[in-house]
């Protein structure tokens, strides 16, 4: 679904450059510290993308709409992603990261990590699977963009 792919494209622009992760590690660790809200993370990330990365923000990506889509994920899925990012940034040489979304009945998260080799750097991939935002969850009857609780 294009909305989630754009939202994750936003993250890929930030985390797809290991040199940037090393260079701006302190700001990024603060951004992804425990307790940050999705709105705070997306708002600050947009400022970072607008100013710190060559090429600016993701074209057509509205930070408010991105935050609303990401808030539709269950809190455990959001927190697991935040923890993966934080742990990666805490290592001496952070790995680049790729975020992807695929449709699914329920929410799930798959993370895989490849170590550095002689021919490639280490890399982490985070795959989020979940419903389309307009699909109601059959048990709760809530749309994805409604707050979990």
N, C-alpha and C positions, 0 to 999 in steps of 0.2 A: 504494500500500500504506500503510495507516494509520500504521504505525510510522515510516517515513521522513517522511511528511507531518507527523507530530507533532514529529519531531526538527528538521525544517526550520522548523516553526512557532515553535519555540524560538528559532532564529536570526532569523526575521522579526520577532519581538517586540523583539529587541535593535536590529536594523538598520533597521527601518521608520520610525524617528523621527530625521530628520536633526538636529533640535535636541539630542536626547540624544547623538548621535554627536559633535557639537561640544562639548557640555558635559563629556562623560566620555572625551574623546579620549585622554588620557594613559594611563588605566587600560586602555582597549581596545587601544591600540597595544602595551602590555606583554603583554596577553593573547594577541594575534595576532602576536607577534614570531616570527622564524624559530627553529625548534627546539622550540617548544611541542608537547606531545603532545595528542592528542585528549582524553584524560582530564583534563588540566590545563585545556584550553580550556573543556570542557563544565562542569567543576566550578566554575571561577571564574565562568563565564557564569551558572550557576544562582544563585550568590551575588549577582551583580549584579542579575539579574532579581528575586530575592527582596527586595532592599533598595532598589534605585535606581529601578526603573521602577514607575510607577503600575499597580496591579493584580497585582503580584508575578509569580511564575513561571507558566509555561504549565500550566494545570490538567491534572493527570493525567500530567504529563511526569516520568518518573524519570530523573535525570541519568545514572545508571549505565547504564540501558538505552539511552538516547540515545547515550552514548559508544560502547557496543558496536555499535550500528547504524552510526554514522559511521566506526568503525574498520574496518568491513567494506569501505569504499571503498578502492580502490588508493591507495597513498601519493602518487602523482603527482597524482591528482584532489584529494586532501585538501590537498596543498601548493599547488596552483593556486588553490583557493578561499581559502586563507589569504593568499596573495600579493595577490589581488584586494581582500580586506578591508583588508590593511595599506596598500596603495597608495591606496585610497579614503580611509582615515583620515588619511593624510599630506597630503592636499590642504587648502587653506585652508578651504574650505567642503565637508565631506564630503557626498556624495549619499546619499539613502536607498537601501536595498538590499532586494531581494526574492529569496528562495531558493525553488526549486521542484524537485520530483522527478517523473520519468516512467519507466515501465518500459521496459527495453531488453534486448537480448541481451548486449551488452558494455557497459562503462563509457564514458561520454563526458561532456564538460562544454561547455556553451555559455554565453558571457557576452555580454551586450549592454548598451550604455550610451547613454542619451539625454541630451543636453546641456540645461542650463536654458534656458527660453524666457520670454517675457513672461507666459505663462499657466500654466507649470508648472515645478517645480524639476527639476534633473537627477536621474536615477535609474539604478541598475544592477540588472540582473536576472541571476541565476545559475541556470541549469537543469542539474541533475544527472540523468543517465539511467543506470540500472543494473538489475540483477536484483532480484527479490524476495528477501528474506533466506533464505527456505526453499528457494530454487532452487539446485541445485548448478551450479557452473561446469562446463560439459561437458569442458573440457580438463584442469583440475586435480582435478575431483571435489569441491572444497571448497564448503561453504556460505558465503554472504556474510559471516556473522558470525565466520568463522575468519580468523586473522591472515594477511595477505599476506606472501609472502617467497620 
